[in-house]
Amino acid sequence: MSSYIDKKFINLVSGTLDKFAWKKDTLANCRCPICGDSQKNKNKARGFFYQKNNDYLFKCHNCGIGCNINTFLKRVSPSLVKEYRLEKFKSGSSESKRKPETMLSFKKPEFNKHNLNFLSPLTCVNDLKSKHPCVEFLNLRMIPKQYWKYLYFTDDFGAYSRILDPDNTAYIGREPRLVIPFFNKKNEVVGAQGRSLALKDEANARATAKYITLKADKSIERLWYGMWRADPKKPVYIVEGPLDSLFIPNTIAMVGASAIDQMPARFQHTKMIFVLDNEPRNPQIVRYNKKLIDMGHNVCIWPTYNALKDINDMVYTMSTKSIKKLIDENTCSGLAAELRLKQWSKV
């Protein structure tokens, strides 16, 4: 009965909440009305209502606030508080039995309890035959074999996408893809990226590089690949794509350079070196590098003589140790980075 009342009043106040939507029966999402959420991106919604035991709680992944529905209503819609408390009292679950004004210690709800269900439809690359197209693709891309145990294959990514993310409305047909799962610190699958498989030669492999990224846990604002493998006590290299992260030790991937606005709390006190793709004619990449420099980060500004686009391109002609050395020698920050960026940029 208590959860029914909570849900009723969530729906009553939902009309005032921007981007409000029920993601599933016990999970709703909206822009946080307390902090205002992102001021730069009005489509970001980082507030969540979720059920815990017989009550609903609210959590914002932007400002960090966590509270029960009584406290939420007091902050957002005081006119509903009296009615809410009255219904709670009539139901026998009076708020006076608790401490409604106390901000609750927040433990992220476990949305992915059946983690094996997200891997069981897939085949680990290590279990595929040597002539399998997925194995041939990884060999063609020279992906280190010690990481193949973390990579999977499906011949029907469309069906798999509906298992991983039933709320996804985008049509994805039956097609074979390499699947790159994203794990949290509990080793649970929280998302995955499906990469289209290449054809027979390397040129076609690069030309047909297309990704589809899905999230199983919608409470996660931004997916980071390899985050829990990296040691925050050592310098962490940050690249754009998961496959690029497999060549350099202690490297994670942002899954798109736009992630620079949300740095993982795990690396708050870690030296981070951002290694964006070598695309001096791409205005977006140039802007991202400029933003990172303005934020005080270390960035790798590739030397102008290097015409290769990314780390995976470079492994065809260079050893991984040479690539790491090249990155380290061309990492800079502050005024030096601004000067290097102007020399590198072609836009």
ZAKOL-673881 format. One record per residue (C-alpha): chain; residue in three letters; x, y, z. Coordinates in nm, 3 decimals. Example, Ala and Ser with C-alpha at 12.3 -4.5 7.8 and 13.67 -1.06 7.14 Angstrom:
<rs>
> A, ALA, 1.230, -0.450, 0.780
> A, SER, 1.367, -0.106, 0.714
</rs>
This chain:
<rs>
> A, MET, 0.000, 0.000, 0.000
> A, SER, 0.285, 0.238, 0.086
> A, SER, 0.449, 0.198, -0.256
> A, TYR, 0.108, 0.250, -0.424
> A, ILE, 0.069, 0.587, -0.249
> A, ASP, 0.425, 0.690, -0.334
> A, LYS, 0.369, 0.605, -0.698
> A, LYS, 0.036, 0.789, -0.699
> A, PHE, 0.199, 1.111, -0.580
> A, ILE, 0.493, 1.070, -0.816
> A, ASN, 0.238, 1.066, -1.097
> A, LEU, 0.056, 1.366, -0.947
> A, VAL, 0.372, 1.575, -0.945
> A, SER, 0.502, 1.436, -1.277
> A, GLY, 0.331, 1.709, -1.478
> A, THR, 0.575, 1.961, -1.332
> A, LEU, 0.883, 1.745, -1.399
> A, ASP, 1.068, 1.798, -1.726
> A, LYS, 1.136, 1.486, -1.936
> A, PHE, 0.941, 1.268, -1.691
> A, ALA, 0.880, 0.910, -1.806
> A, TRP, 0.832, 0.567, -1.651
> A, LYS, 1.115, 0.350, -1.781
> A, LYS, 0.959, 0.041, -1.627
> A, ASP, 0.699, -0.036, -1.363
> A, THR, 0.926, 0.053, -1.069
> A, LEU, 1.165, 0.304, -1.228
> A, ALA, 1.090, 0.660, -1.345
> A, ASN, 1.325, 0.921, -1.487
> A, CYS, 1.317, 1.303, -1.514
> A, ARG, 1.536, 1.611, -1.511
> A, CYS, 1.619, 1.689, -1.150
> A, PRO, 1.395, 1.977, -1.033
> A, ILE, 1.616, 2.041, -0.730
> A, CYS, 1.947, 2.121, -0.904
> A, GLY, 1.799, 2.194, -1.247
> A, ASP, 2.010, 1.919, -1.404
> A, SER, 2.244, 2.002, -1.694
> A, GLN, 2.228, 2.365, -1.805
> A, LYS, 2.414, 2.290, -2.130
> A, ASN, 2.210, 1.992, -2.246
> A, LYS, 1.837, 2.025, -2.185
> A, ASN, 1.780, 1.663, -2.291
> A, LYS, 1.981, 1.519, -2.003
> A, ALA, 1.764, 1.364, -1.732
> A, ARG, 1.958, 1.240, -1.431
> A, GLY, 1.684, 1.220, -1.168
> A, PHE, 1.542, 0.875, -1.085
> A, PHE, 1.250, 0.743, -0.880
> A, TYR, 1.300, 0.380, -0.786
> A, GLN, 1.137, 0.133, -0.551
> A, LYS, 1.322, 0.000, -0.247
> A, ASN, 1.132, -0.248, -0.029
> A, ASN, 0.782, -0.096, 0.004
> A, ASP, 0.873, 0.267, -0.065
> A, TYR, 0.989, 0.486, -0.350
> A, LEU, 1.301, 0.701, -0.326
> A, PHE, 1.442, 0.980, -0.543
> A, LYS, 1.807, 1.007, -0.652
> A, CYS, 1.980, 1.262, -0.875
> A, HIS, 2.305, 1.156, -1.042
> A, ASN, 2.396, 1.519, -1.107
> A, CYS, 2.371, 1.688, -0.764
> A, GLY, 2.379, 1.363, -0.563
> A, ILE, 2.065, 1.429, -0.357
> A, GLY, 1.884, 1.120, -0.224
> A, CYS, 1.555, 1.141, -0.035
> A, ASN, 1.216, 0.983, 0.027
> A, ILE, 0.897, 1.104, -0.144
> A, ASN, 0.786, 1.315, 0.153
> A, THR, 1.107, 1.518, 0.142
> A, PHE, 1.096, 1.537, -0.237
> A, LEU, 0.743, 1.682, -0.228
> A, LYS, 0.844, 1.937, 0.039
> A, ARG, 1.120, 2.060, -0.195
> A, VAL, 0.926, 2.047, -0.521
> A, SER, 0.551, 2.063, -0.451
> A, PRO, 0.471, 2.169, -0.091
> A, SER, 0.098, 2.186, -0.172
> A, LEU, 0.087, 1.807, -0.202
> A, VAL, 0.269, 1.727, 0.123
> A, LYS, -0.033, 1.751, 0.355
> A, GLU, -0.244, 1.527, 0.130
> A, TYR, 0.044, 1.281, 0.095
> A, ARG, 0.097, 1.255, 0.472
> A, LEU, -0.276, 1.212, 0.530
> A, GLU, -0.299, 0.920, 0.289
> A, LYS, 0.012, 0.764, 0.444
> A, PHE, -0.144, 0.799, 0.790
> A, LYS, -0.472, 0.640, 0.677
> A, SER, -0.283, 0.349, 0.525
> A, GLY, -0.101, 0.283, 0.852
> A, SER, 0.241, 0.384, 0.719
> A, SER, 0.268, 0.723, 0.889
> A, GLU, 0.574, 0.930, 0.803
> A, SER, 0.607, 1.007, 1.174
> A, LYS, 0.755, 0.662, 1.221
> A, ARG, 1.052, 0.766, 1.010
> A, LYS, 1.279, 1.064, 0.973
> A, PRO, 1.149, 1.230, 0.658
> A, GLU, 1.386, 1.525, 0.667
> A, THR, 1.699, 1.310, 0.666
> A, MET, 1.869, 1.272, 0.333
> A, LEU, 1.907, 0.901, 0.281
> A, SER, 2.240, 0.731, 0.225
> A, PHE, 2.211, 0.611, -0.131
> A, LYS, 2.297, 0.269, -0.257
> A, LYS, 2.246, 0.236, -0.629
> A, PRO, 1.955, 0.000, -0.698
> A, GLU, 2.061, -0.325, -0.858
> A, PHE, 1.875, -0.321, -1.187
> A, ASN, 2.084, -0.604, -1.334
> A, LYS, 2.040, -0.890, -1.090
> A, HIS, 2.019, -1.145, -1.371
> A, ASN, 2.356, -1.055, -1.515
> A, LEU, 2.410, -1.393, -1.679
> A, ASN, 2.102, -1.331, -1.895
> A, PHE, 2.297, -1.054, -2.068
> A, LEU, 2.586, -1.284, -2.159
> A, SER, 2.415, -1.620, -2.208
> A, PRO, 2.272, -1.531, -2.554
> A, LEU, 2.626, -1.450, -2.670
> A, THR, 2.927, -1.660, -2.766
> A, CYS, 3.265, -1.569, -2.623
> A, VAL, 3.514, -1.500, -2.900
> A, ASN, 3.753, -1.753, -2.746
> A, ASP, 3.496, -2.024, -2.819
> A, LEU, 3.467, -1.944, -3.190
> A, LYS, 3.649, -2.133, -3.462
> A, SER, 3.960, -1.979, -3.615
> A, LYS, 3.787, -1.918, -3.951
> A, HIS, 3.485, -1.749, -3.797
> A, PRO, 3.428, -1.396, -3.942
> A, CYS, 3.442, -1.242, -3.595
> A, VAL, 3.778, -1.406, -3.522
> A, GLU, 3.907, -1.301, -3.864
> A, PHE, 3.795, -0.946, -3.791
> A, LEU, 3.979, -0.934, -3.457
> A, ASN, 4.291, -1.078, -3.616
> A, LEU, 4.263, -0.822, -3.894
> A, ARG, 4.237, -0.543, -3.638
> A, MET, 4.525, -0.700, -3.439
> A, ILE, 4.325, -0.694, -3.114
> A, PRO, 4.545, -0.849, -2.838
> A, LYS, 4.430, -1.205, -2.769
> A, GLN, 4.449, -1.167, -2.391
> A, TYR, 4.135, -0.951, -2.418
> A, TRP, 3.932, -1.186, -2.636
> A, LYS, 3.776, -1.341, -2.325
> A, TYR, 3.599, -1.006, -2.271
> A, LEU, 3.460, -0.994, -2.626
> A, TYR, 3.152, -1.174, -2.758
> A, PHE, 2.965, -1.250, -3.079
> A, THR, 2.600, -1.266, -3.178
> A, ASP, 2.450, -1.345, -3.517
> A, ASP, 2.134, -1.150, -3.427
> A, PHE, 2.220, -0.821, -3.261
> A, GLY, 1.863, -0.700, -3.304
> A, ALA, 1.729, -0.978, -3.082
> A, TYR, 2.009, -0.924, -2.832
> A, SER, 1.938, -0.550, -2.813
> A, ARG, 1.581, -0.627, -2.703
> A, ILE, 1.714, -0.847, -2.421
> A, LEU, 1.965, -0.590, -2.303
> A, ASP, 1.741, -0.285, -2.342
> A, PRO, 1.369, -0.366, -2.380
> A, ASP, 1.287, 0.008, -2.370
> A, ASN, 1.490, 0.088, -2.680
> A, THR, 1.252, 0.191, -2.958
> A, ALA, 1.507, 0.214, -3.241
> A, TYR, 1.471, -0.064, -3.494
> A, ILE, 1.772, -0.297, -3.508
> A, GLY, 1.748, -0.584, -3.752
> A, ARG, 1.904, -0.929, -3.754
> A, GLU, 2.274, -0.886, -3.817
> A, PRO, 2.600, -1.036, -3.689
> A, ARG, 2.806, -0.814, -3.463
> A, LEU, 3.101, -0.817, -3.230
> A, VAL, 2.961, -0.739, -2.883
> A, ILE, 3.171, -0.541, -2.633
> A, PRO, 3.007, -0.562, -2.287
> A, PHE, 3.047, -0.288, -2.027
> A, PHE, 3.087, -0.408, -1.667
> A, ASN, 3.051, -0.228, -1.335
> A, LYS, 3.265, -0.289, -1.026
> A, LYS, 3.046, -0.588, -0.934
> A, ASN, 3.127, -0.745, -1.271
> A, GLU, 2.767, -0.695, -1.385
> A, VAL, 2.683, -0.606, -1.744
> A, VAL, 2.544, -0.251, -1.751
> A, GLY, 2.562, -0.194, -2.124
> A, ALA, 2.715, -0.314, -2.448
> A, GLN, 2.841, -0.190, -2.780
> A, GLY, 2.781, -0.384, -3.098
> A, ARG, 3.031, -0.337, -3.377
> A, SER, 2.951, -0.436, -3.732
> A, LEU, 3.187, -0.701, -3.862
> A, ALA, 3.433, -0.612, -4.135
> A, LEU, 3.471, -0.771, -4.472
> A, LYS, 3.778, -0.959, -4.589
> A, ASP, 4.031, -0.680, -4.618
> A, GLU, 4.156, -0.410, -4.385
> A, ALA, 4.040, -0.120, -4.605
> A, ASN, 3.679, -0.241, -4.591
> A, ALA, 3.715, -0.309, -4.219
> A, ARG, 3.793, 0.058, -4.158
> A, ALA, 3.529, 0.184, -4.402
> A, THR, 3.244, -0.011, -4.241
> A, ALA, 3.323, 0.075, -3.876
> A, LYS, 2.976, 0.127, -3.726
> A, TYR, 2.875, 0.098, -3.362
> A, ILE, 2.548, 0.064, -3.173
> A, THR, 2.565, 0.136, -2.799
> A, LEU, 2.296, 0.021, -2.554
> A, LYS, 2.251, 0.069, -2.178
> A, ALA, 2.089, -0.191, -1.955
> A, ASP, 2.118, 0.033, -1.648
> A, LYS, 1.951, 0.364, -1.732
> A, SER, 2.067, 0.521, -1.405
> A, ILE, 2.418, 0.544, -1.554
> A, GLU, 2.462, 0.877, -1.729
> A, ARG, 2.769, 0.783, -1.933
> A, LEU, 2.928, 0.450, -2.013
> A, TRP, 3.304, 0.416, -1.965
> A, TYR, 3.479, 0.107, -2.095
> A, GLY, 3.743, -0.068, -1.885
> A, MET, 3.700, 0.168, -1.588
> A, TRP, 3.721, -0.103, -1.320
> A, ARG, 4.029, -0.264, -1.480
> A, ALA, 4.229, 0.058, -1.458
> A, ASP, 4.444, 0.143, -1.157
> A, PRO, 4.360, 0.497, -1.035
> A, LYS, 4.694, 0.514, -0.852
> A, LYS, 4.874, 0.521, -1.185
> A, PRO, 4.832, 0.760, -1.479
> A, VAL, 4.521, 0.663, -1.675
> A, TYR, 4.503, 0.707, -2.052
> A, ILE, 4.160, 0.795, -2.189
> A, VAL, 4.074, 0.722, -2.551
> A, GLU, 3.751, 0.742, -2.751
> A, GLY, 3.675, 0.380, -2.841
> A, PRO, 3.681, 0.049, -2.647
> A, LEU, 3.897, -0.136, -2.902
> A, ASP, 4.162, 0.137, -2.895
> A, SER, 4.179, 0.100, -2.515
> A, LEU, 4.302, -0.259, -2.545
> A, PHE, 4.645, -0.169, -2.679
> A, ILE, 4.788, 0.062, -2.412
> A, PRO, 4.812, -0.046, -2.043
> A, ASN, 4.586, 0.130, -1.791
> A, THR, 4.362, 0.277, -2.059
> A, ILE, 3.985, 0.336, -2.053
> A, ALA, 3.746, 0.453, -2.324
> A, MET, 3.494, 0.737, -2.313
> A, VAL, 3.268, 0.585, -2.581
> A, GLY, 3.253, 0.920, -2.757
> A, ALA, 3.446, 1.237, -2.680
> A, SER, 3.135, 1.415, -2.548
> A, ALA, 3.191, 1.228, -2.218
> A, ILE, 3.449, 1.484, -2.112
> A, ASP, 3.175, 1.670, -1.923
> A, GLN, 3.127, 1.381, -1.679
> A, MET, 3.454, 1.251, -1.538
> A, PRO, 3.435, 0.927, -1.337
> A, ALA, 3.454, 0.990, -0.962
> A, ARG, 3.685, 0.687, -0.938
> A, PHE, 3.962, 0.890, -1.103
> A, GLN, 3.903, 1.218, -0.922
> A, HIS, 4.262, 1.226, -0.787
> A, THR, 4.424, 1.044, -1.079
> A, LYS, 4.651, 1.188, -1.345
> A, MET, 4.451, 1.151, -1.665
> A, ILE, 4.593, 1.175, -2.015
> A, PHE, 4.334, 1.230, -2.287
> A, VAL, 4.421, 1.076, -2.621
> A, LEU, 4.157, 1.180, -2.874
> A, ASP, 4.163, 1.061, -3.234
> A, ASN, 4.415, 1.219, -3.468
> A, GLU, 4.165, 1.421, -3.671
> A, PRO, 4.297, 1.778, -3.706
> A, ARG, 4.032, 1.857, -3.970
> A, ASN, 3.744, 1.752, -3.745
> A, PRO, 3.603, 2.069, -3.579
> A, GLN, 3.440, 1.866, -3.301
> A, ILE, 3.763, 1.691, -3.202
> A, VAL, 3.949, 2.021, -3.208
> A, ARG, 3.684, 2.175, -2.981
> A, TYR, 3.701, 1.880, -2.741
> A, ASN, 4.080, 1.914, -2.715
> A, LYS, 4.043, 2.287, -2.651
> A, LYS, 3.785, 2.222, -2.380
> A, LEU, 4.009, 1.965, -2.211
> A, ILE, 4.299, 2.209, -2.213
> A, ASP, 4.077, 2.481, -2.065
> A, MET, 3.973, 2.235, -1.793
> A, GLY, 4.341, 2.189, -1.703
> A, HIS, 4.377, 1.832, -1.831
> A, ASN, 4.675, 1.666, -1.996
> A, VAL, 4.614, 1.599, -2.365
> A, CYS, 4.805, 1.420, -2.636
> A, ILE, 4.838, 1.644, -2.940
> A, TRP, 4.964, 1.412, -3.211
> A, PRO, 5.271, 1.523, -3.409
> A, THR, 5.187, 1.665, -3.751
> A, TYR, 5.395, 1.400, -3.929
> A, ASN, 5.163, 1.128, -3.797
> A, ALA, 4.880, 1.085, -4.049
> A, LEU, 4.715, 0.783, -3.885
> A, LYS, 4.369, 0.835, -3.735
> A, ASP, 4.381, 0.637, -3.410
> A, ILE, 4.573, 0.381, -3.207
> A, ASN, 4.420, 0.087, -3.393
> A, ASP, 4.549, 0.233, -3.720
> A, MET, 4.894, 0.281, -3.570
> A, VAL, 4.942, -0.080, -3.458
> A, TYR, 4.977, -0.185, -3.823
> A, THR, 5.305, 0.005, -3.849
> A, MET, 5.419, 0.058, -3.488
> A, SER, 5.461, -0.151, -3.173
> A, THR, 5.235, -0.071, -2.878
> A, LYS, 5.541, 0.037, -2.680
> A, SER, 5.630, 0.284, -2.955
> A, ILE, 5.274, 0.415, -2.960
> A, LYS, 5.276, 0.467, -2.583
> A, LYS, 5.611, 0.644, -2.610
> A, LEU, 5.470, 0.865, -2.887
> A, ILE, 5.173, 0.954, -2.666
> A, ASP, 5.391, 1.032, -2.364
> A, GLU, 5.628, 1.248, -2.570
> A, ASN, 5.338, 1.450, -2.711
> A, THR, 5.135, 1.495, -2.392
> A, CYS, 5.112, 1.851, -2.266
> A, SER, 4.886, 2.093, -2.081
> A, GLY, 4.826, 2.464, -2.028
> A, LEU, 4.987, 2.716, -2.262
> A, ALA, 5.211, 2.454, -2.423
> A, ALA, 4.905, 2.249, -2.514
> A, GLU, 4.725, 2.554, -2.655
> A, LEU, 5.022, 2.629, -2.881
> A, ARG, 5.048, 2.266, -2.995
> A, LEU, 4.675, 2.256, -3.065
> A, LYS, 4.695, 2.565, -3.289
> A, GLN, 4.982, 2.407, -3.484
> A, TRP, 4.798, 2.072, -3.515
> A, SER, 4.449, 2.201, -3.601
> A, LYS, 4.351, 2.225, -3.968
> A, VAL, 4.010, 2.390, -3.916
</rs>
